[in-house]
Amino acid sequence: MITRRLFLVSLPVLFPVFASAAAAPKPLRVLLITGGCCHDYVAQKDLLAAGLQARANVVVEHMHTPDKSTKPPLACHTDPNYGKGFDVIIHDECAAAVDDPAQVRNVLKPHLDGIPGVNLHCAMHSYRTSKEFRTPLAPGAAGTEWFDYLGLQSSGHGPQEPITIKFAPNAGPITRGMEDWLTTKEELYNNVQAPKNYAAHRSLASGRQVTTTKQGEKRESEAVVVWTNEYGPKKTRVFSTSIGHNNGTVSDPRYLDLVARGVLWAAGKLGNDGKPAPGYGPRAP
C-alpha cells in the first residue's frame, strides 16, 4: 500500500519531464564544406561552426581539407551521396579549377534531391564548367549547372576595400530588422548579368564599394551580395552571400546572424518575423 501511494504521487511529477523531452526537436544536422585556395579555412570553419551553434539549434559537422589548391580533394567531388542524413549543406569551399561536369553533378546531387544549400563567398567562383563563365550565360544552357543552382553568375572581384551592405526593404524574414553595415576590407563579387534573369532569384542586399586605381581615380562598384534561389524540380531552398573573405567579417556577429538566419530559412525553420521557429533557437548550455 505504501509503494502504490508513492507511485501515484510521483507520476504527475515525472510526466511533465517526459513530455518536455519528447517535445524538444532534434538539432538540425549541418554539413560545412571548407578548403581550397586563398582563404583561412582552418580558422573560418571553427568561427562558423561556433557562431551558428550559438545562434540556432544546429550541430555543425565538417568536410574539410587543408589543401590550398584550386582543386581541393573533397569527398563531395566523387561521392554523390555525401549529403545523406544532413538537413542543410553549407558550401564554403574555393574550388575554382574544379570544372569536370561529372564532379559538379556529384556536388549538386543532394540539392537536386531536395537538401537545402547555403553558399558563402568563394563557393560562387567554384565549379564553373564553361570556359565562357566571364560572359553572360543563359540560365539552363550548357555549362551553367552551378550558376543555375546559385541563382546568380559571378566571375571575379576587385581589390579588398570596405563594402557598404544595404538591405532591400521588405525582402522577407532572413533580413527582417537587419541594419545596413560597413564591412572591414572585403572582396565585392561582380554580377555578370542581371540577377533577375534567374526566375527564382530574390535579392536581399546589395554591396557598394569604392576603390582607387593606380592612377588615383576613384571607382564605385555595386552588386547583389545576399540572395535566395529555388533550385531544381523540387524547388530546393538555396541561400547565398558573396561576403566572407576575411576572418574579421566571418567573426562579425552581424555576418554570423545573417548566415544563421539563412541556414534556418533554407531548412524551413525561420519564422516570418525573422526569428527561429520554436525549438530552433540557441540551445541551452
Contacts in CASP RR format, 6 or more apart in sequence:
PFRMAT RR
TARGET T0000
AUTHOR 0000-0000-0000
METHOD contacts of the structure
MODEL  1
MITRRLFLVSLPVLFPVFASAAAAPKPLRVLLITGGCCHDYVAQKDLLAA
GLQARANVVVEHMHTPDKSTKPPLACHTDPNYGKGFDVIIHDECAAAVDD
PAQVRNVLKPHLDGIPGVNLHCAMHSYRTSKEFRTPLAPGAAGTEWFDYL
GLQSSGHGPQEPITIKFAPNAGPITRGMEDWLTTKEELYNNVQAPKNYAA
HRSLASGRQVTTTKQGEKRESEAVVVWTNEYGPKKTRVFSTSIGHNNGTV
SDPRYLDLVARGVLWAAGKLGNDGKPAPGYGPRAP
24 279 0 8 1.000
25 57 0 8 1.000
25 279 0 8 1.000
25 280 0 8 1.000
27 57 0 8 1.000
27 58 0 8 1.000
27 59 0 8 1.000
27 283 0 8 1.000
28 56 0 8 1.000
28 57 0 8 1.000
28 58 0 8 1.000
28 59 0 8 1.000
28 87 0 8 1.000
28 88 0 8 1.000
28 263 0 8 1.000
28 264 0 8 1.000
28 267 0 8 1.000
28 269 0 8 1.000
28 280 0 8 1.000
29 58 0 8 1.000
29 59 0 8 1.000
29 61 0 8 1.000
29 85 0 8 1.000
29 86 0 8 1.000
29 87 0 8 1.000
29 88 0 8 1.000
30 52 0 8 1.000
30 58 0 8 1.000
30 59 0 8 1.000
30 60 0 8 1.000
30 61 0 8 1.000
30 86 0 8 1.000
30 87 0 8 1.000
30 88 0 8 1.000
30 89 0 8 1.000
30 90 0 8 1.000
30 263 0 8 1.000
31 60 0 8 1.000
31 61 0 8 1.000
31 62 0 8 1.000
31 63 0 8 1.000
31 82 0 8 1.000
31 83 0 8 1.000
31 86 0 8 1.000
31 88 0 8 1.000
31 89 0 8 1.000
31 90 0 8 1.000
32 45 0 8 1.000
32 48 0 8 1.000
32 49 0 8 1.000
32 60 0 8 1.000
32 61 0 8 1.000
32 62 0 8 1.000
32 63 0 8 1.000
32 64 0 8 1.000
32 90 0 8 1.000
32 92 0 8 1.000
33 63 0 8 1.000
33 64 0 8 1.000
33 74 0 8 1.000
33 76 0 8 1.000
33 89 0 8 1.000
33 90 0 8 1.000
33 91 0 8 1.000
33 92 0 8 1.000
33 93 0 8 1.000
34 41 0 8 1.000
34 44 0 8 1.000
34 45 0 8 1.000
34 62 0 8 1.000
34 63 0 8 1.000
34 64 0 8 1.000
34 65 0 8 1.000
34 92 0 8 1.000
34 93 0 8 1.000
35 41 0 8 1.000
35 64 0 8 1.000
35 65 0 8 1.000
35 66 0 8 1.000
35 67 0 8 1.000
35 68 0 8 1.000
35 72 0 8 1.000
35 74 0 8 1.000
35 92 0 8 1.000
35 93 0 8 1.000
35 94 0 8 1.000
36 65 0 8 1.000
36 67 0 8 1.000
36 68 0 8 1.000
36 69 0 8 1.000
36 70 0 8 1.000
36 72 0 8 1.000
36 93 0 8 1.000
36 94 0 8 1.000
36 95 0 8 1.000
37 68 0 8 1.000
37 69 0 8 1.000
37 70 0 8 1.000
37 72 0 8 1.000
37 94 0 8 1.000
37 96 0 8 1.000
37 122 0 8 1.000
38 68 0 8 1.000
38 94 0 8 1.000
38 122 0 8 1.000
39 94 0 8 1.000
39 121 0 8 1.000
39 122 0 8 1.000
39 245 0 8 1.000
40 246 0 8 1.000
40 247 0 8 1.000
41 64 0 8 1.000
41 66 0 8 1.000
41 92 0 8 1.000
41 94 0 8 1.000
42 66 0 8 1.000
43 247 0 8 1.000
43 250 0 8 1.000
44 92 0 8 1.000
44 247 0 8 1.000
44 250 0 8 1.000
45 62 0 8 1.000
45 64 0 8 1.000
45 92 0 8 1.000
47 247 0 8 1.000
47 250 0 8 1.000
47 251 0 8 1.000
47 256 0 8 1.000
48 60 0 8 1.000
48 90 0 8 1.000
48 92 0 8 1.000
48 120 0 8 1.000
48 250 0 8 1.000
48 256 0 8 1.000
48 259 0 8 1.000
49 60 0 8 1.000
49 62 0 8 1.000
51 256 0 8 1.000
51 260 0 8 1.000
52 58 0 8 1.000
52 60 0 8 1.000
52 256 0 8 1.000
52 259 0 8 1.000
52 260 0 8 1.000
52 263 0 8 1.000
53 59 0 8 1.000
53 60 0 8 1.000
53 283 0 8 1.000
54 256 0 8 1.000
54 282 0 8 1.000
55 256 0 8 1.000
55 257 0 8 1.000
55 260 0 8 1.000
55 281 0 8 1.000
55 282 0 8 1.000
56 260 0 8 1.000
56 263 0 8 1.000
56 264 0 8 1.000
56 269 0 8 1.000
56 276 0 8 1.000
56 280 0 8 1.000
56 281 0 8 1.000
56 282 0 8 1.000
57 276 0 8 1.000
57 279 0 8 1.000
57 280 0 8 1.000
57 281 0 8 1.000
57 282 0 8 1.000
57 283 0 8 1.000
58 88 0 8 1.000
58 263 0 8 1.000
58 280 0 8 1.000
61 86 0 8 1.000
63 74 0 8 1.000
63 75 0 8 1.000
63 76 0 8 1.000
63 82 0 8 1.000
65 72 0 8 1.000
65 73 0 8 1.000
65 74 0 8 1.000
67 73 0 8 1.000
69 97 0 8 1.000
70 94 0 8 1.000
70 95 0 8 1.000
70 96 0 8 1.000
70 97 0 8 1.000
70 98 0 8 1.000
71 95 0 8 1.000
71 97 0 8 1.000
71 98 0 8 1.000
72 93 0 8 1.000
72 94 0 8 1.000
72 95 0 8 1.000
72 98 0 8 1.000
74 93 0 8 1.000
74 95 0 8 1.000
75 82 0 8 1.000
76 82 0 8 1.000
76 83 0 8 1.000
76 106 0 8 1.000
76 107 0 8 1.000
77 95 0 8 1.000
77 98 0 8 1.000
77 100 0 8 1.000
77 103 0 8 1.000
77 106 0 8 1.000
77 107 0 8 1.000
78 103 0 8 1.000
78 106 0 8 1.000
79 106 0 8 1.000
80 105 0 8 1.000
80 106 0 8 1.000
80 109 0 8 1.000
80 110 0 8 1.000
81 109 0 8 1.000
81 110 0 8 1.000
82 106 0 8 1.000
82 110 0 8 1.000
83 89 0 8 1.000
83 110 0 8 1.000
83 115 0 8 1.000
84 110 0 8 1.000
86 110 0 8 1.000
86 115 0 8 1.000
87 115 0 8 1.000
87 116 0 8 1.000
87 267 0 8 1.000
88 115 0 8 1.000
88 116 0 8 1.000
88 117 0 8 1.000
88 118 0 8 1.000
88 263 0 8 1.000
88 266 0 8 1.000
88 267 0 8 1.000
89 110 0 8 1.000
89 111 0 8 1.000
89 115 0 8 1.000
89 116 0 8 1.000
89 117 0 8 1.000
89 118 0 8 1.000
90 117 0 8 1.000
90 118 0 8 1.000
90 119 0 8 1.000
90 120 0 8 1.000
90 263 0 8 1.000
91 107 0 8 1.000
91 117 0 8 1.000
91 118 0 8 1.000
91 119 0 8 1.000
91 120 0 8 1.000
91 123 0 8 1.000
91 126 0 8 1.000
92 119 0 8 1.000
92 120 0 8 1.000
92 121 0 8 1.000
92 122 0 8 1.000
92 123 0 8 1.000
93 122 0 8 1.000
93 123 0 8 1.000
93 126 0 8 1.000
94 121 0 8 1.000
94 122 0 8 1.000
94 123 0 8 1.000
94 125 0 8 1.000
94 126 0 8 1.000
95 126 0 8 1.000
95 127 0 8 1.000
96 122 0 8 1.000
96 125 0 8 1.000
96 126 0 8 1.000
96 128 0 8 1.000
98 104 0 8 1.000
98 126 0 8 1.000
98 127 0 8 1.000
99 127 0 8 1.000
99 128 0 8 1.000
99 129 0 8 1.000
100 129 0 8 1.000
101 129 0 8 1.000
101 143 0 8 1.000
101 145 0 8 1.000
103 127 0 8 1.000
104 127 0 8 1.000
104 129 0 8 1.000
104 145 0 8 1.000
104 146 0 8 1.000
105 145 0 8 1.000
107 127 0 8 1.000
107 146 0 8 1.000
108 145 0 8 1.000
108 146 0 8 1.000
108 149 0 8 1.000
111 117 0 8 1.000
111 149 0 8 1.000
111 231 0 8 1.000
111 232 0 8 1.000
111 236 0 8 1.000
111 238 0 8 1.000
112 231 0 8 1.000
112 232 0 8 1.000
112 233 0 8 1.000
112 234 0 8 1.000
112 236 0 8 1.000
113 234 0 8 1.000
114 234 0 8 1.000
114 236 0 8 1.000
115 236 0 8 1.000
116 236 0 8 1.000
116 237 0 8 1.000
116 238 0 8 1.000
116 239 0 8 1.000
116 266 0 8 1.000
116 267 0 8 1.000
116 268 0 8 1.000
117 236 0 8 1.000
117 237 0 8 1.000
117 238 0 8 1.000
117 239 0 8 1.000
117 266 0 8 1.000
118 238 0 8 1.000
118 239 0 8 1.000
118 240 0 8 1.000
118 259 0 8 1.000
118 262 0 8 1.000
118 263 0 8 1.000
118 266 0 8 1.000
119 150 0 8 1.000
119 238 0 8 1.000
119 239 0 8 1.000
119 240 0 8 1.000
119 241 0 8 1.000
120 240 0 8 1.000
120 241 0 8 1.000
120 244 0 8 1.000
120 259 0 8 1.000
121 187 0 8 1.000
121 189 0 8 1.000
121 241 0 8 1.000
121 242 0 8 1.000
121 243 0 8 1.000
121 244 0 8 1.000
121 245 0 8 1.000
122 245 0 8 1.000
123 150 0 8 1.000
123 240 0 8 1.000
124 150 0 8 1.000
124 152 0 8 1.000
124 154 0 8 1.000
124 189 0 8 1.000
124 240 0 8 1.000
124 242 0 8 1.000
125 154 0 8 1.000
125 155 0 8 1.000
125 156 0 8 1.000
125 189 0 8 1.000
126 146 0 8 1.000
127 145 0 8 1.000
127 146 0 8 1.000
128 143 0 8 1.000
128 146 0 8 1.000
128 147 0 8 1.000
129 143 0 8 1.000
129 145 0 8 1.000
129 146 0 8 1.000
130 137 0 8 1.000
130 142 0 8 1.000
130 143 0 8 1.000
130 144 0 8 1.000
133 147 0 8 1.000
133 153 0 8 1.000
133 155 0 8 1.000
133 192 0 8 1.000
134 155 0 8 1.000
134 192 0 8 1.000
135 192 0 8 1.000
136 153 0 8 1.000
136 192 0 8 1.000
136 193 0 8 1.000
136 197 0 8 1.000
137 143 0 8 1.000
137 144 0 8 1.000
137 147 0 8 1.000
137 153 0 8 1.000
137 192 0 8 1.000
137 193 0 8 1.000
138 144 0 8 1.000
138 197 0 8 1.000
139 147 0 8 1.000
139 148 0 8 1.000
139 151 0 8 1.000
139 197 0 8 1.000
139 198 0 8 1.000
139 199 0 8 1.000
140 148 0 8 1.000
144 153 0 8 1.000
147 153 0 8 1.000
148 198 0 8 1.000
148 231 0 8 1.000
148 232 0 8 1.000
149 229 0 8 1.000
149 231 0 8 1.000
149 238 0 8 1.000
150 229 0 8 1.000
150 238 0 8 1.000
150 240 0 8 1.000
151 195 0 8 1.000
151 198 0 8 1.000
151 200 0 8 1.000
151 201 0 8 1.000
151 227 0 8 1.000
151 229 0 8 1.000
151 231 0 8 1.000
151 238 0 8 1.000
151 240 0 8 1.000
152 191 0 8 1.000
152 195 0 8 1.000
152 198 0 8 1.000
152 201 0 8 1.000
152 224 0 8 1.000
152 227 0 8 1.000
152 229 0 8 1.000
152 240 0 8 1.000
153 191 0 8 1.000
153 192 0 8 1.000
153 193 0 8 1.000
154 189 0 8 1.000
154 190 0 8 1.000
154 191 0 8 1.000
154 192 0 8 1.000
154 223 0 8 1.000
154 242 0 8 1.000
155 190 0 8 1.000
155 192 0 8 1.000
156 189 0 8 1.000
156 190 0 8 1.000
157 187 0 8 1.000
157 188 0 8 1.000
157 189 0 8 1.000
157 190 0 8 1.000
158 187 0 8 1.000
158 188 0 8 1.000
158 209 0 8 1.000
158 211 0 8 1.000
158 221 0 8 1.000
159 211 0 8 1.000
160 185 0 8 1.000
160 186 0 8 1.000
160 187 0 8 1.000
160 245 0 8 1.000
160 246 0 8 1.000
161 185 0 8 1.000
161 186 0 8 1.000
161 188 0 8 1.000
161 209 0 8 1.000
161 210 0 8 1.000
161 211 0 8 1.000
162 182 0 8 1.000
162 183 0 8 1.000
162 184 0 8 1.000
162 185 0 8 1.000
162 186 0 8 1.000
162 209 0 8 1.000
163 182 0 8 1.000
163 183 0 8 1.000
163 186 0 8 1.000
163 188 0 8 1.000
163 207 0 8 1.000
163 208 0 8 1.000
163 209 0 8 1.000
163 225 0 8 1.000
163 243 0 8 1.000
164 180 0 8 1.000
164 181 0 8 1.000
164 182 0 8 1.000
164 183 0 8 1.000
164 207 0 8 1.000
164 208 0 8 1.000
164 209 0 8 1.000
165 180 0 8 1.000
165 181 0 8 1.000
165 182 0 8 1.000
165 183 0 8 1.000
165 205 0 8 1.000
165 206 0 8 1.000
165 207 0 8 1.000
165 225 0 8 1.000
165 226 0 8 1.000
165 243 0 8 1.000
166 180 0 8 1.000
166 205 0 8 1.000
166 206 0 8 1.000
166 207 0 8 1.000
166 208 0 8 1.000
167 175 0 8 1.000
167 177 0 8 1.000
167 178 0 8 1.000
167 179 0 8 1.000
167 180 0 8 1.000
167 204 0 8 1.000
167 205 0 8 1.000
167 226 0 8 1.000
168 175 0 8 1.000
168 203 0 8 1.000
168 204 0 8 1.000
168 205 0 8 1.000
168 206 0 8 1.000
171 202 0 8 1.000
171 203 0 8 1.000
171 204 0 8 1.000
171 205 0 8 1.000
172 204 0 8 1.000
172 272 0 8 1.000
172 274 0 8 1.000
173 261 0 8 1.000
173 265 0 8 1.000
173 270 0 8 1.000
173 271 0 8 1.000
173 272 0 8 1.000
173 273 0 8 1.000
173 274 0 8 1.000
174 204 0 8 1.000
174 226 0 8 1.000
174 228 0 8 1.000
174 239 0 8 1.000
174 258 0 8 1.000
174 261 0 8 1.000
174 262 0 8 1.000
174 265 0 8 1.000
174 270 0 8 1.000
174 274 0 8 1.000
175 204 0 8 1.000
175 205 0 8 1.000
175 226 0 8 1.000
175 258 0 8 1.000
175 261 0 8 1.000
176 272 0 8 1.000
176 273 0 8 1.000
176 274 0 8 1.000
177 274 0 8 1.000
178 254 0 8 1.000
178 257 0 8 1.000
178 258 0 8 1.000
181 254 0 8 1.000
183 243 0 8 1.000
183 249 0 8 1.000
183 252 0 8 1.000
184 246 0 8 1.000
184 248 0 8 1.000
184 249 0 8 1.000
184 252 0 8 1.000
185 246 0 8 1.000
186 209 0 8 1.000
186 243 0 8 1.000
186 244 0 8 1.000
186 245 0 8 1.000
186 246 0 8 1.000
186 249 0 8 1.000
187 242 0 8 1.000
187 245 0 8 1.000
188 207 0 8 1.000
188 209 0 8 1.000
188 221 0 8 1.000
188 223 0 8 1.000
188 225 0 8 1.000
188 242 0 8 1.000
189 223 0 8 1.000
189 225 0 8 1.000
189 242 0 8 1.000
190 221 0 8 1.000
190 223 0 8 1.000
191 223 0 8 1.000
191 224 0 8 1.000
195 201 0 8 1.000
195 203 0 8 1.000
195 224 0 8 1.000
195 227 0 8 1.000
198 229 0 8 1.000
200 229 0 8 1.000
200 230 0 8 1.000
200 231 0 8 1.000
200 235 0 8 1.000
201 227 0 8 1.000
201 228 0 8 1.000
201 229 0 8 1.000
202 227 0 8 1.000
202 228 0 8 1.000
202 229 0 8 1.000
203 224 0 8 1.000
203 226 0 8 1.000
203 227 0 8 1.000
204 226 0 8 1.000
204 227 0 8 1.000
204 228 0 8 1.000
205 224 0 8 1.000
205 225 0 8 1.000
205 226 0 8 1.000
205 227 0 8 1.000
205 241 0 8 1.000
206 222 0 8 1.000
206 223 0 8 1.000
206 224 0 8 1.000
206 225 0 8 1.000
207 222 0 8 1.000
207 223 0 8 1.000
207 224 0 8 1.000
207 225 0 8 1.000
208 220 0 8 1.000
208 221 0 8 1.000
208 222 0 8 1.000
209 220 0 8 1.000
209 221 0 8 1.000
209 222 0 8 1.000
210 218 0 8 1.000
210 219 0 8 1.000
210 220 0 8 1.000
211 218 0 8 1.000
211 219 0 8 1.000
211 221 0 8 1.000
212 218 0 8 1.000
212 219 0 8 1.000
213 219 0 8 1.000
223 242 0 8 1.000
225 241 0 8 1.000
225 242 0 8 1.000
225 243 0 8 1.000
226 240 0 8 1.000
226 241 0 8 1.000
226 242 0 8 1.000
226 243 0 8 1.000
226 258 0 8 1.000
227 239 0 8 1.000
227 240 0 8 1.000
227 241 0 8 1.000
228 237 0 8 1.000
228 238 0 8 1.000
228 239 0 8 1.000
228 240 0 8 1.000
228 265 0 8 1.000
229 238 0 8 1.000
229 240 0 8 1.000
230 236 0 8 1.000
230 237 0 8 1.000
230 238 0 8 1.000
231 238 0 8 1.000
237 265 0 8 1.000
237 266 0 8 1.000
237 267 0 8 1.000
237 268 0 8 1.000
238 266 0 8 1.000
239 262 0 8 1.000
239 263 0 8 1.000
239 265 0 8 1.000
239 266 0 8 1.000
241 258 0 8 1.000
241 259 0 8 1.000
243 249 0 8 1.000
243 255 0 8 1.000
244 250 0 8 1.000
244 255 0 8 1.000
249 255 0 8 1.000
250 256 0 8 1.000
261 270 0 8 1.000
261 274 0 8 1.000
262 270 0 8 1.000
264 270 0 8 1.000
264 276 0 8 1.000
264 277 0 8 1.000
264 280 0 8 1.000
268 277 0 8 1.000
269 276 0 8 1.000
269 277 0 8 1.000
269 280 0 8 1.000
270 276 0 8 1.000
270 277 0 8 1.000
271 277 0 8 1.000
275 281 0 8 1.000
END
